[in-house]
Amino acid sequence: MNRWLPLVVMGGIAAAACTDTQTPTQPPNPTAPELLQVQGKAHIHIMLRRPNPPASAAAGRGHGTGIFYHGGPILYATKVATIYWATGLPIYTAGPAAGTGTGAQDGSLVGFFLRNLGGSPYFNINTTYYDGTGTHVQNIVTYTQFWADANGPSGTVSDAQVQQKILSGFTSGALTYDASTLYAVFSGPGVNLGGGFGTQYCAYHGHFSSTSGDVKYAVMPYDWDDPAGCSAIAGVGPNGDPAADTEVNTLAHETEETTTDGDLNAWYDRRGYENADKCAWTFGATYTTTNGSTANMNLGGKDFLIQRNWVNAGSGGCLVHFP
């Protein structure tokens, strides 16, 4: 079953913040979920901008944990490859300027986040999801490779062009195909990546068929171009890098949704919301960082402000850690 299904999100930290405890919390029911039907894009699932005025986070508990398995595949051990596609690289401070390399060679905050996401109490939430054999997601995220291409686009870039960019990486050898890898495509400032950035979404994930096999991908526009709709950081961000501090939040969203619903036919609730949708733009308990910004978790010694994720255990709910 293919779906183009957005999430309905809350308006910011002030509206969403609550004390994070060992007990998951249930967001309020939405008053009128907004569903977008876009011709030719049924293979993707979007993360909407923060609305103004704020709407309620999507809940859709129904019964049980409030999210249900529909038979599709999950990623047992998630891998991520990044494509930095922009004129004037690096996109993010200390990131790759050109060429290819391993995840360990990406000096940006995005690279640091991806190297420290796996094994964290936060990503451990995804281990509450499993497939039809009862095999659970593992608390593993491996940042395998990057491709930095300074021949970047401008203006509006279609979803088909994003797909073609990934395929060109396979053909040229800049990227290695792997069925368990999420290929995350990042663009620089001023680019409408996917065609609906800033009006419909902050990012999206999806999949498409290729001669290599099923390709799972995420479209990651430069969210700092739309701070009112696609950022929740205060001040300069926990790490003093507002563009990257903003981007890792939406990257977390797309990574955990790809892990549990990569082909859009595995885990989602009765309204079609995936695990990260159900907690989008909610952050739980926050604290003030040394530079005066706001964070809610520490990964690898750095502070981050990352949305909560839906725990598929007990009665379900939003947490920043599990257990």
C-alpha positions as CSV (number, residue, x, y, z in Angstrom):
1,M,0.0,0.0,0.0
2,N,1.5,3.3,-1.1
3,R,0.7,6.4,1.0
4,W,1.4,10.2,0.9
5,L,0.5,11.0,4.5
6,P,1.7,14.0,6.4
7,L,1.7,14.6,10.1
8,V,-0.2,17.2,12.0
9,V,2.3,19.0,14.3
10,M,2.4,21.2,17.4
11,G,3.5,24.8,17.2
12,G,6.7,24.7,19.3
13,I,8.4,23.8,22.5
14,A,6.2,25.9,24.6
15,A,3.0,24.2,23.4
16,A,4.6,20.7,23.5
17,A,6.9,20.6,26.4
18,C,6.1,18.4,29.4
19,T,8.0,16.6,32.1
20,D,9.6,13.5,30.6
21,T,9.2,10.4,32.8
22,Q,9.5,6.7,32.5
23,T,5.8,6.7,31.6
24,P,5.1,7.5,27.9
25,T,2.6,10.3,27.3
26,Q,-0.2,10.5,24.8
27,P,-0.5,13.7,22.7
28,P,-4.0,15.1,22.4
29,N,-6.2,14.0,19.5
30,P,-6.1,16.2,16.4
31,T,-9.1,18.3,15.6
32,A,-8.8,18.0,11.8
33,P,-5.9,16.0,10.4
34,E,-4.7,17.6,7.1
35,L,-4.1,14.9,4.5
36,L,-2.4,15.9,1.2
37,Q,-2.9,13.9,-1.9
38,V,-0.2,14.9,-4.5
39,Q,-0.3,13.3,-7.9
40,G,2.7,11.1,-8.7
41,K,4.1,11.1,-5.2
42,A,2.4,8.2,-3.5
43,H,5.7,6.7,-2.7
44,I,6.7,9.2,-0.1
45,H,5.7,10.3,3.4
46,I,6.2,13.9,4.5
47,M,7.0,15.7,7.7
48,L,4.9,18.9,7.8
49,R,6.1,22.3,8.9
50,R,5.1,23.6,12.3
51,P,1.7,25.2,11.8
52,N,0.6,28.6,12.8
53,P,-1.6,28.7,14.8
54,P,-0.5,25.4,16.3
55,A,-2.4,22.2,15.8
56,S,-2.4,19.2,18.0
57,A,0.0,16.4,17.5
58,A,-1.4,13.3,15.9
59,A,-2.4,10.6,18.2
60,G,-4.7,7.9,16.8
61,R,-4.3,5.5,19.7
62,G,-7.3,3.3,18.8
63,H,-6.3,0.4,21.0
64,G,-3.2,-1.4,22.2
65,T,-0.1,0.8,21.8
66,G,-1.8,3.0,19.3
67,I,0.3,2.0,16.3
68,F,-0.1,-1.1,14.2
69,Y,1.9,-3.5,12.0
70,H,0.8,-3.9,8.4
71,G,3.1,-6.6,7.2
72,G,5.9,-4.7,5.5
73,P,9.6,-4.8,6.0
74,I,11.6,-3.0,8.8
75,L,15.3,-2.3,9.0
76,Y,16.9,-4.6,11.7
77,A,20.2,-2.6,11.7
78,T,19.9,0.8,10.0
79,K,22.6,2.2,7.8
80,V,22.7,5.8,6.6
81,A,24.5,7.2,3.6
82,T,24.5,11.0,3.0
83,I,24.6,12.9,-0.3
84,Y,25.6,16.5,0.2
85,W,24.4,18.1,-3.1
86,A,25.1,21.8,-3.1
87,T,27.2,24.5,-4.8
88,G,29.6,26.0,-2.4
89,L,30.2,22.9,-0.2
90,P,30.3,22.2,2.7
91,I,26.7,22.7,3.6
92,Y,27.4,22.4,7.3
93,T,30.4,23.6,9.2
94,A,33.3,21.2,8.9
95,G,31.4,18.9,6.6
96,P,32.7,17.3,3.4
97,A,33.7,19.8,0.7
98,A,34.0,17.3,-2.2
99,G,34.3,13.7,-3.1
100,T,33.4,10.6,-1.2
101,G,34.4,9.1,2.2
102,T,33.3,7.1,5.2
103,G,30.9,8.4,7.8
104,A,33.9,8.7,10.2
105,Q,35.4,11.3,7.9
106,D,32.3,13.7,8.0
107,G,33.3,16.4,10.5
108,S,30.0,18.2,10.5
109,L,27.5,18.1,13.4
110,V,25.2,16.0,11.1
111,G,28.0,13.5,10.8
112,F,28.6,13.5,14.6
113,F,24.8,13.0,15.2
114,L,24.7,10.0,12.9
115,R,27.7,8.4,14.5
116,N,26.2,8.7,18.0
117,L,22.5,8.0,17.3
118,G,22.9,4.2,17.3
119,G,23.2,2.7,20.7
120,S,21.6,5.7,22.4
121,P,18.6,5.5,24.8
122,Y,16.8,7.6,22.2
123,F,17.2,5.3,19.2
124,N,16.4,2.4,21.6
125,I,12.8,3.4,21.3
126,N,12.8,1.8,17.9
127,T,13.6,-1.6,19.3
128,T,10.0,-1.8,20.4
129,Y,9.1,-2.4,16.7
130,Y,9.3,-5.8,15.0
131,D,8.2,-7.6,11.9
132,G,5.9,-10.6,11.3
133,T,8.5,-13.1,12.5
134,G,8.8,-11.3,15.8
135,T,12.3,-10.0,15.0
136,H,12.9,-6.6,16.5
137,V,14.8,-3.5,15.3
138,Q,18.2,-3.4,16.9
139,N,19.6,-0.3,18.5
140,I,22.1,0.2,15.6
141,V,22.7,3.1,13.2
142,T,25.8,2.9,11.1
143,Y,26.9,6.0,9.1
144,T,28.5,4.2,6.2
145,Q,29.4,6.7,3.5
146,F,29.0,10.2,2.1
147,W,29.1,11.7,-1.3
148,A,29.7,15.5,-1.5
149,D,28.9,16.8,-5.0
150,A,29.6,20.6,-5.5
151,N,27.7,20.5,-8.8
152,G,24.6,21.4,-6.8
153,P,21.1,22.4,-8.0
154,S,19.3,25.7,-7.7
155,G,15.7,26.7,-7.6
156,T,13.2,23.9,-7.5
157,V,14.4,20.3,-7.7
158,S,11.8,17.6,-8.3
159,D,11.5,14.4,-6.5
160,A,12.3,12.6,-9.7
161,Q,15.6,14.6,-9.9
162,V,16.5,13.6,-6.4
163,Q,15.9,9.9,-7.2
164,Q,18.0,10.3,-10.3
165,K,20.8,11.8,-8.3
166,I,20.9,8.8,-6.0
167,L,20.9,6.5,-9.1
168,S,23.8,8.4,-10.6
169,G,25.8,7.8,-7.5
170,F,25.3,4.0,-7.9
171,T,26.3,4.2,-11.5
172,S,29.4,6.2,-11.0
173,G,30.5,4.3,-7.9
174,A,30.2,7.3,-5.6
175,L,27.6,5.4,-3.7
176,T,27.3,1.7,-2.8
177,Y,23.8,0.2,-3.0
178,D,22.6,-1.6,0.1
179,A,19.0,-2.6,0.8
180,S,19.2,-1.6,4.5
181,T,20.6,1.8,3.8
182,L,18.8,5.1,4.0
183,Y,20.2,7.5,1.4
184,A,19.7,11.0,2.8
185,V,20.0,13.8,0.2
186,F,20.9,17.3,1.6
187,S,20.7,20.6,-0.3
188,G,22.1,24.0,0.5
189,P,20.4,27.3,1.1
190,G,17.9,28.6,-1.4
191,V,16.9,25.2,-2.9
192,N,13.4,23.9,-2.9
193,L,14.4,20.2,-2.6
194,G,11.5,17.9,-3.7
195,G,9.3,20.8,-4.8
196,G,7.3,21.5,-1.7
197,F,9.8,22.6,0.9
198,G,8.6,25.6,3.0
199,T,5.0,25.2,1.9
200,Q,4.1,21.5,2.5
201,Y,7.0,19.9,4.4
202,C,10.3,20.2,6.2
203,A,11.6,16.8,4.9
204,Y,10.3,13.5,3.7
205,H,11.2,9.8,3.2
206,G,10.2,7.2,0.7
207,H,11.3,4.4,-1.5
208,F,11.6,3.6,-5.2
209,S,12.5,0.7,-7.4
210,S,15.8,0.5,-9.2
211,T,17.9,-2.1,-11.1
212,S,19.9,-2.5,-7.9
213,G,16.8,-3.1,-5.8
214,D,14.4,-1.1,-3.5
215,V,16.0,2.2,-2.6
216,K,15.0,3.9,0.7
217,Y,15.7,7.6,0.7
218,A,15.1,10.8,2.6
219,V,14.9,14.3,1.2
220,M,16.5,16.8,3.6
221,P,16.1,20.4,2.5
222,Y,18.1,23.2,4.2
223,D,15.6,23.7,7.1
224,W,17.3,26.8,8.4
225,D,15.8,28.6,5.4
226,D,12.5,28.1,7.1
227,P,13.1,28.6,10.8
228,A,9.5,29.5,11.6
229,G,8.2,26.3,10.1
230,C,11.1,23.8,10.3
231,S,13.2,24.7,13.4
232,A,12.5,24.6,17.1
233,I,15.9,25.7,18.4
234,A,16.4,28.8,20.6
235,G,19.2,31.2,20.0
236,V,22.2,29.8,18.1
237,G,21.4,26.2,18.9
238,P,22.9,23.8,21.4
239,N,26.1,23.5,19.4
240,G,26.3,27.0,18.1
241,D,25.5,25.8,14.6
242,P,21.9,26.7,14.0
243,A,21.6,25.2,10.5
244,A,23.0,21.8,11.6
245,D,21.3,21.9,15.0
246,T,18.0,22.4,13.2
247,E,18.7,19.7,10.6
248,V,19.4,16.8,13.0
249,N,15.9,17.0,14.4
250,T,14.2,16.4,11.0
251,L,17.0,13.8,10.2
252,A,16.1,11.9,13.3
253,H,12.4,11.9,12.3
254,E,13.1,10.5,8.8
255,T,15.7,7.9,10.1
256,E,13.4,6.4,12.7
257,E,10.4,6.3,10.3
258,T,12.5,4.7,7.6
259,T,13.6,2.1,10.2
260,T,10.1,1.1,11.1
261,D,8.2,1.9,7.9
262,G,10.7,2.1,5.0
263,D,8.4,1.0,2.3
264,L,5.3,2.7,3.8
265,N,3.6,-0.6,4.6
266,A,4.9,-1.6,8.0
267,W,4.2,0.5,11.2
268,Y,1.6,3.3,11.2
269,D,-1.5,4.1,13.1
270,R,-5.2,4.2,12.1
271,R,-4.8,7.7,10.6
272,G,-1.6,6.8,8.7
273,Y,0.8,8.5,11.1
274,E,4.2,6.8,11.5
275,N,6.1,6.6,14.8
276,A,7.9,9.9,14.6
277,D,4.7,11.7,13.3
278,K,2.9,10.9,16.5
279,C,5.4,12.9,18.5
280,A,6.6,15.5,16.0
281,W,7.6,18.9,17.4
282,T,7.2,17.6,21.0
283,F,10.4,17.5,23.1
284,G,9.5,16.6,26.7
285,A,11.6,18.0,29.4
286,T,14.3,20.5,28.2
287,Y,17.3,22.2,29.8
288,T,19.4,25.3,29.1
289,T,22.8,24.7,27.5
290,T,25.9,26.5,28.4
291,N,25.4,28.9,25.4
292,G,21.9,29.7,26.5
293,S,20.1,27.5,23.9
294,T,17.7,24.6,24.6
295,A,18.3,20.9,24.5
296,N,16.6,17.7,25.7
297,M,19.3,15.0,25.2
298,N,23.1,14.5,25.2
299,L,24.6,12.2,22.6
300,G,28.3,11.5,22.6
301,G,29.0,14.5,24.8
302,K,27.0,17.0,22.7
303,D,23.6,18.5,23.5
304,F,20.7,18.2,21.0
305,L,17.1,19.2,20.7
306,I,15.5,16.2,19.1
307,Q,11.8,15.4,18.9
308,R,10.4,12.5,20.9
309,N,9.5,9.2,19.3
310,W,6.5,6.8,19.8
311,V,7.2,3.9,22.1
312,N,5.4,0.7,20.9
313,A,5.2,-0.8,24.3
314,G,2.7,-0.7,27.2
315,S,-0.1,1.7,26.2
316,G,2.2,3.6,23.8
317,G,3.4,7.2,24.1
318,C,6.1,9.8,23.3
319,L,9.5,9.5,25.0
320,V,13.1,10.7,24.4
321,H,14.4,7.4,25.8
322,F,13.5,3.8,26.3
323,P,13.1,2.3,28.8
